[in-house]
Amino acid sequence: MGLLTNVFHSDKKEESVVLVDIGASSVAGAYAHYAEGAPPVLLYAARVPVAVRPSEAPEDAMLRALQSLGEVLIREGAPALARAAGSGHISAVLVSIDSPWQTTAVHIEHFEEGEPFIFTKSAVTEKLKGVNTAIPGKTLTDEGIIGTTLNGYETTNPYGRVAHRASAVILSSFIDTNIAASVRSALQAVYHTRRVLPVAGSSLRYQAMRQAFPHEREALILDATGPLTSIALLRHGLFVAVVEVADTGGAWVDGVTKELAGLAKNYPLPRTLFLLAREQEAAAFQKAFATVKFGDLWLSDAPPKIIAVLASHLSALVRQAAESSPDLPLLLMALYWRYRAPD
């Protein structure tokens, strides 16, 4: 597994972090406590709906909901943190921002020289500096290697090895610049900290899923946690493609099927499909899949194995102490910080 550029990492043996999940239909927040050698604990969690008023821009409605969430987190969550952790101090605020305000892309960089060479981290860093991934109006929030191959073979520990040729799979995540600035400003007003750290939601959940299901190396991750669905394709343990399902006027299955058909033109589709959805909606999504003619996509009448990811799948990795019902996006955020917390 490659490591993303480390910008969040803390060497503390114990810390508390605020997790904020931002989507077009709702915003959520939680206090997570981390202690060395133990799974993270969600001490308090809350979710606030985004109600768009007539003639109001969606981002204005989201920011108003975020302000309400901040008030709840301070009024109810902060005392819960102090009681459980013995202190109300937080190390950082991690913010996951979803569509329509985030974009995630994958590209491959190739390394080849006339003579055998030693593959080094500095070489990769220099290569990335020369790559223009800028998107107008978007801010790059995280970028790094999620997989490498040396001499045609996938390698988990590539640095320092001799190679004739190498390639690195790069995951880049972007957030709308104005939204990132507005969200950071709103949360800094609540917590008076400069460590408000945004990350694209689809990138975060993909990385958390790799930790939750490390042995699933060939899979599709269908992320339907928000109003806009995305599909990520994993091949040989690598994130090779991500597509978003266009709004098809309520015909969700048609949109998903169309995007899967597009992926199938370039890659054989894995037979495992992970469904990320809120638990109250997961059954409806699975029922919708019963109408799909899988034979046209998988060249087989046997349907793929569809696994609706539940909070119970993460119970050994993240502990829920909050009185509210488990919230899958927040649990995945807590898992992300534990394993991927950047440097």
N, C-alpha and C positions, 0 to 999 in steps of 0.2 A: 504494500500500500504506500502510495506516495504521500508526502506531507505538504499541506498547504502552507503558504507563507504565514509564519507565526506572529500574530499581533495581539493575541488575547492572553497569552500564557502568564501564569503566576506561579512562583516557586513556593507559595505559602502552603503549609500543611493543612490549613483550615481556612475557609473563606465562605462568604455568602455573596450570591450574585442575583441580580434582578433579571428575569427573562421576560421579554415583551414580544408578543406575536402580533403582527399587523397584517390584516387582510382587508379586502374591499367590503366584506359583510360584517366583520366583527374584529375587535382587538382584545387581546388577553394579556395577562401579566401574572407572574409568579415570583416567589422568593425561593431560591434553591440554596441549600447549604451543603458544602463539600468538606469532607474530612478524609485525610490520607488513609487508604486501605479500606474504605467503605463506599458503598454506592451513594450517589447524591440523593438528597431528601428534598422533596417539594413540601415546603412548610405552609404555604398559602397560595391560592390561585383564584383568579376571577376572570370572567369574560364579559365584555360589554358589546352590545350590538351597535353597528353603524347604521344610523337612520338618516337617509338622504332626504333633505327637505326639497320642495319644489324649486326648480331653477338653481339648485345648489350644486357646486362641483363635488364629485365624489371625494376628492382629497380634503375638502373643507369639512365634510361630514366625518371623515376618518379622524382628522385632527381634533375635532370636537369630542369624539368618543374617546380618543387617547387622553384628553384632558380629564374626562370623567374617570377613566381607568386610573390615572395617576392619583386622583383624590382618594379613590377606594384603596389603592395600594398603600398609601400613607396612613389613612385612617384605620384600616383594618389589618393590612398585611404587615406593616412595620412593627406593631406590638406583638404579633404572632412570631415574627422573626426574633425579636428581643427575648421573648419568653423561652423559645426553643434553643436559641444559639447563645444566649447570655449577652448578646450585643446586637445593636441595630445597624452596625457598620456593614456596608457593602463594598465589594472590590470593584464592581463594574456593572453596567447595564448592557446586556446582550439583546440586540433587536433583530428579529427576523422579519423581513419585509417581502410580501408576496406580490403577485401580479394584481393589478396592471402596472405596478411600479418597479418591477425587477425583471432582469433578463439574465439568463445563464447560457453560456456557450462552451463548446468543447472544440479544441483543435489539437493537432499533432505537430510537434517540432522534430525534425530529423537532424541527426548529427552523423557526419561521415567525413573521413579524411583519407588521404592517400596511404597513410601508414597506420598501424594499430595505435590506439591512443587510450589514455586513462580517462574514464568517464568521471567527471567531478561536478560537485554542486556549483562551483564557481562558473563552470562552463555553461550550465543551465541558466544561471542567473544572468550572465552576459547575453545569452541567446534571447531571453525574455525581454531584456532591455531594448533589443533591436526590433521587437515585434510590436507593431502598432495595432492594438486592440481597442482603441478609443471608439466610443459611440457618442455622437453629439447629444448633449443633454443628460448623459448618464455618467455616474461616478463608479470607477472600479473599486469594489469593496474587498474582494479577495480573489487571489489567483495563485495557482500552484500546481504541482505535479500530482496526479492521481494514479499514475501507472507508468512503468518504463519497460522497454524491451532492449536487450543487448544481443546483437548478432542474431536477431530474429526470435529470441526467447524472452518471455516475460521474466523479469527479475525484481524481486522485492527489495533487495539491498544492492543497488547498482553502483553506488559511489566507490571509487577507488579500484574498480575492475577494468581490465583491459578489454577493449572492444574494437571491432572493425567498422561497425555501424551501430547506431543506437537511435531510439526514438522515445519521446516523452509525450504522454497525454496530458494536456493542460486544461484545467477547469477554470473558467473566468466568470465572475459574477458582477453584475452592474445594477445600480439602483438609481432611479431618477434623482438627479442632483438636487432639485428644489425640494423634493419629498425628504431626501436624506437630511438636508439642512433643517427643514421644519421639524422633523421628528427629533433630531438631536437637540434642537433648541428647546422643544417642549419638555423633553425628559431631563435635560440639564436644569431646567427651572424647578423640577420636582426633586431631583436628587443632588443638585449642586456638585456634580462630578463631571470631569472632562472625559471620563472613560465610558462614553456611550458608543457602543461598537455595533454598527449595522452589518448585516450579512443577508444575502439573497435567500429567501425561504427554501426554494427548490434545491439549492446547493447544500444548505444545512441539513435538510431531511435526507438527501442522498447519502451524505457522509455519516449521519447517525444510523441509517439503515445498514450500512456496511459494517458498523460495529455490532448492531443488534443481530444480524444474520451473516456472520463472517464466512460461512461455508457455502452460501448461495452465490456462485460465481457466474451463473447464466440466468438472468431474470429480467423481467420488466417491472418497473415501479410506476404504478398509476397513482398519481397524487391528486386526489379529489377532496382535499381538506378545505378548499376554498371555492369560490364561484368559477374560477378558471382552472381546468384540469390540465396537468402536464404528464407526459410519459417519458421516462428515462429508460434507456436500454443498457444493460450490463452484459458484456461478453468477456469471458476469461477473467472475470473480476474487475473489468475496466468499464468506466462510464464512457460509452462511445457516441451516444446521440441523445438529444432531448428535444421533444416537440411539444407544442401546446395545442390543445383542442380548441378549435375556433367555435365561437358562439353559433350554433345551428338552430336557433329558434326553439330551444327546448328539446331537440332531438339529440340528447346526450350520447346515446349509443351509436348513432350514425356518425357523430363527430369522432368518437373514439375509434370506431371501426375504420374510418377513413385514414386516420393518422397511423394506425397499426398497419394498414395496407401499404402506406408509404414507406414505413420502416422495413416491411417485408420485401420490398423491391431491392433493398441493398443488403439486408442481413437476414439470416434464418432466425425466426423468432424463438426465444427460449420457451420452455414449457411451464415455467413458473412465473406467475404474475402476482406481485404484491399490491394490494389495494390499500391505500392510505385514505381513510375517511373517518369522519366523526362516527362514533359507535352507533348512534341512533340512525345514521344514514347508510351504514355499511350493508345492511341486509337488502335495502332497496337497490343499491348499486349491483350487488350480486344477482338479484332477481333480474335486473335489466340485462345482465350478461347472458342470461339463459336464452335470450332471443337472438344472439349472435351466431352466425353460421361460421364456426371456427374452421371448418374444413377448407374454406377459401383462403384463409390466412396461414394456417399451420400445415396445409397439405395433408390433413388427417382429420377424420371425423371425431377423434377423441379430443375433448376440450382440454385446455391447459389447466394446471393446478392453480386455482385462485385462492390466495391467502389474504383474508382481511386482517390487517395488522390491528391488534387490540392492545389495550393497556396491559392486559395480563401477559402479553408476550415480552414486555419490558420490565416485569415485576422484579426480576433478579438483578436488573441493571440500574433501575431508578425506583426509589421508595416514595410512595405517596403518603404523606402525613396530613395533607390538607383535607379539610372536611368536605370540600366540593368534589364532584365526580371527576375521575381522571380525564385529563384533556390531552389527547394524543400529540398535537403539535408542541405543547409545552413539555411533555415527557421527552420528546425527541430533541428539543432544545437543551434540556438538562443533560441528556446523553452526549450531545455534540460537545458541550462545554467540557465535560469530563475527559473525553478522549481526544478532541480536536482543538482544545483550547490553545489558540496560537501563542507564540513567543513574543 
